[in-house]
Amino acid sequence: RQSQDTAFKFANAVRQGIAQGETNEQIFKRVGEVTDLAGRNSRALVQTSIMQAASDARLKTIEANSDIYKGYRQLSTLDSHTTILCLARSTLEWTLDKEPIGHNLPFKAPPLHWNCRSVLMGIRRTFKELGIDLEEPTGRTRSSAEGQIDRETSFDAFLKRRTVEQQNEQLGKGRAELWRKGTITLRQLLDSSGNPLSLAELKAKYS
């Protein structure tokens, strides 16, 4: 009963915070006022819950506007904290029927793991496809560890600009060496079910 009560209070606090447009820090404080949760795990739980709510709302919006959107694209945070699970899926696309476009990884909506920061965006139909006589916007950017960069930057391109030490830290030395040699792509860090492959499995499969 205590567990159920805590879960109810937590969910209610997160819902209220999202509905009122509060920041993650404000929601974390709100959660702390109504539950006994505290510390790093509590922050991760708040972050993951907010991302889940935002992802669900975004998916419903895209599905309800198929006349404007034609698919989904995952955007993963371009920094050293992004997991292999998310960096391998960064900028990959799927149709509205959730079929892969140019790859073989299954559709999965973020959050993909505890404390996930990736988001699934809608691929908007072009102005031409919508019958609108306008030029497509250019120069759109997104945040990264390097500041604002071109929105279309892949994680592969971002990682190539990092130092060897940073690449090793992000992927693990063995995986990074295979990637630098061109033996594998970042996408091949996952199997066909979307699960990370161990270094031994990668060597057995691609070396």
Salt bridges, closest charged atoms under 4 A:
ASP5 OD2 - LYS9 NZ 3.25
GLU22 OE2 - ARG30 NH2 2.55
GLU25 OE1 - ARG43 NH1 2.88
GLU63 OE2 - LYS98 NZ 3.66
ASP79 OD2 - ARG117 NH1 2.80
GLU93 OE2 - ARG73 NH2 2.37
GLU129 OE1 - LYS70 NZ 3.21
GLU136 OE1 - ARG124 NH2 2.80
GLU146 OE1 - ARG161 NE 3.22
GLU152 OE1 - ARG73 NH1 2.80
ASP156 OD2 - LYS160 NZ 3.08
